[in-house]
Amino acid sequence: MRYFKKRRNNPSDDLGENDPMTGVANLFDIGLVFIVGLIISLFTAYHLQDLFSEKSDITIMKKNKNNELEVITKKGNTIKAVKITQKSAEGRGERLGVAYRLEDGSMVYVPD
């Protein structure tokens, strides 16, 4: 019968409303909701939903601080990244079109 005795509640064991860590859990939850909302808004602002679609084809050109270009292409489920260098290439081929660099730095490709 000694195991069935009622225990006394010690007020110092239960901090209740005086616990300083009760608000930290809520701040963590708010931070997670903010981060997820920010990621969703960035995806919609830059129209990046096509990255997850199997039917879409996307080409992204990226330039790093050393002025090296990298072309990232996505066709269906395959993604390829190709670095473009300043080295010249030799071989036979056919002319596909002309590329122009505009005054604002953007490039325009005009097919033949």
C-alpha positions as CSV (number, residue, x, y, z in Angstrom):
1,M,0.0,0.0,0.0
2,R,2.9,2.3,0.4
3,Y,3.1,2.7,-3.5
4,F,-0.4,4.1,-3.6
5,K,0.2,7.0,-1.4
6,K,-0.6,10.4,-2.8
7,R,2.3,12.6,-3.5
8,R,2.3,16.1,-2.5
9,N,2.7,18.7,-5.2
10,N,5.7,20.8,-4.6
11,P,5.1,24.3,-6.0
12,S,8.8,24.7,-6.8
13,D,8.7,21.7,-9.2
14,D,6.0,23.2,-11.4
15,L,6.9,26.7,-12.7
16,G,3.7,27.1,-14.6
17,E,3.3,30.6,-16.0
18,N,6.7,31.7,-14.6
19,D,8.7,29.5,-16.9
20,P,10.9,31.8,-19.1
21,M,11.2,29.1,-21.9
22,T,7.5,28.9,-22.8
23,G,7.7,31.7,-25.4
24,V,10.8,30.2,-27.1
25,A,8.9,27.3,-28.6
26,N,6.4,29.7,-30.1
27,L,9.2,31.8,-31.6
28,F,10.7,28.7,-33.2
29,D,7.3,27.8,-34.8
30,I,6.9,31.4,-36.1
31,G,10.4,31.3,-37.6
32,L,9.6,28.1,-39.4
33,V,6.4,29.4,-40.8
34,F,8.2,32.6,-42.0
35,I,10.9,30.6,-43.7
36,V,8.5,28.4,-45.6
37,G,6.4,31.4,-46.6
38,L,9.6,33.2,-47.9
39,I,10.6,30.2,-49.9
40,I,7.2,29.9,-51.5
41,S,7.0,33.6,-52.3
42,L,10.5,33.5,-53.9
43,F,9.5,30.5,-56.1
44,T,6.4,32.2,-57.3
45,A,8.1,35.6,-57.8
46,Y,10.8,34.1,-60.1
47,H,8.4,31.5,-61.7
48,L,10.5,28.6,-60.5
49,Q,7.6,26.2,-60.3
50,D,8.7,24.8,-63.6
51,L,11.7,23.2,-61.9
52,F,9.4,20.6,-60.4
53,S,7.4,19.9,-63.6
54,E,8.4,16.9,-65.7
55,K,7.0,18.5,-68.9
56,S,8.9,21.8,-68.7
57,D,12.3,22.6,-70.4
58,I,14.3,25.3,-68.7
59,T,17.7,27.0,-69.6
60,I,19.5,29.1,-67.0
61,M,22.7,31.1,-67.7
62,K,24.8,31.9,-64.6
63,K,27.9,34.1,-64.4
64,N,30.2,33.9,-61.4
65,K,32.6,36.5,-60.1
66,N,35.4,35.3,-62.4
67,N,33.2,36.0,-65.5
68,E,32.9,32.3,-66.2
69,L,29.5,31.3,-67.7
70,E,27.6,28.2,-66.7
71,V,24.6,27.0,-68.7
72,I,22.1,24.8,-66.8
73,T,19.5,23.1,-68.9
74,K,16.6,20.9,-67.7
75,K,14.8,18.8,-70.2
76,G,12.2,16.5,-68.6
77,N,13.9,14.7,-65.8
78,T,17.5,15.3,-66.9
79,I,19.5,18.3,-65.7
80,K,22.9,19.2,-67.4
81,A,25.3,21.9,-66.3
82,V,28.0,23.0,-68.8
83,K,30.7,25.5,-68.1
84,I,31.7,27.8,-70.9
85,T,35.3,28.7,-71.2
86,Q,37.3,31.2,-73.3
87,K,39.2,28.3,-75.0
88,S,38.8,28.1,-78.8
89,A,37.4,24.9,-80.3
90,E,38.1,23.4,-83.7
91,G,36.0,21.2,-85.9
92,R,33.3,21.3,-88.5
93,G,29.8,22.5,-88.0
94,E,27.0,24.6,-89.4
95,R,26.0,28.1,-88.6
96,L,22.9,28.2,-86.5
97,G,22.4,31.9,-86.0
98,V,23.9,35.1,-84.6
99,A,24.2,36.3,-81.1
100,Y,24.3,40.0,-80.2
101,R,25.3,41.7,-77.0
102,L,23.1,44.7,-76.3
103,E,24.2,48.0,-74.6
104,D,22.6,46.9,-71.3
105,G,24.7,43.7,-71.3
106,S,22.0,41.3,-72.2
107,M,22.4,38.9,-75.1
108,V,20.0,38.2,-78.0
109,Y,20.2,35.1,-80.2
110,V,18.8,35.4,-83.7
111,P,18.4,32.0,-85.5
112,D,19.0,31.9,-89.3
